[in-house]
Amino acid sequence: MRLRNSALSLAFLAVMALAAACSKPEAPKPPAPAVSATAEGKALFEQKCSVCHGLDRATARATNKEEWAAIIISMQAKKADWIPEADAAKILEYLSTEHGKK
């Protein structure tokens, strides 16, 4: 019985060693693409601004960067700490790039 178990164990180890030797190493995965500031700003815009109003309403206008900045400041004043300055800067970049006056 012991001899049979030992033989089976050795056969199993031999098959596993063969399988490991025959397998190709996995190619390294390419690095994840960096998230652009505009994409991050859009995600923040969708997350923060949709709480109070529809996003189509906010993006219906084309406005310059200074006007977008004033709008964002007024929205920040409505609910303290909802849109921190770092997020506001990214949202501003998105809005002025994608919905700015051409």
Secondary structure as the mmCIF struct_conf table of DSSP 4:
data_model
#
loop_
_struct_conf.conf_type_id
_struct_conf.id
_struct_conf.beg_label_comp_id
_struct_conf.beg_label_asym_id
_struct_conf.beg_label_seq_id
_struct_conf.end_label_comp_id
_struct_conf.end_label_asym_id
_struct_conf.end_label_seq_id
HELX_RH_AL_P HELX_RH_AL_P1 ARG A 2 CYS A 22
BEND BEND1 SER A 23 SER A 23
HELX_LH_PP_P HELX_LH_PP_P1 LYS A 24 SER A 36
HELX_RH_AL_P HELX_RH_AL_P2 ALA A 37 CYS A 49
TURN_TY1_P TURN_TY1_P1 SER A 50 CYS A 52
BEND BEND2 HIS A 53 HIS A 53
HELX_RH_AL_P HELX_RH_AL_P3 LEU A 55 THR A 59
TURN_TY1_P TURN_TY1_P2 ALA A 60 ALA A 60
BEND BEND3 ARG A 61 ARG A 61
STRN STRN1 THR A 63 THR A 63
HELX_RH_AL_P HELX_RH_AL_P4 LYS A 65 LYS A 78
BEND BEND4 LYS A 79 LYS A 79
TURN_TY1_P TURN_TY1_P3 ALA A 80 ASP A 81
BEND BEND5 TRP A 82 ILE A 83
HELX_RH_AL_P HELX_RH_AL_P5 GLU A 85 GLU A 98
BEND BEND6 HIS A 99 HIS A 99
STRN STRN2 GLY A 100 GLY A 100
#
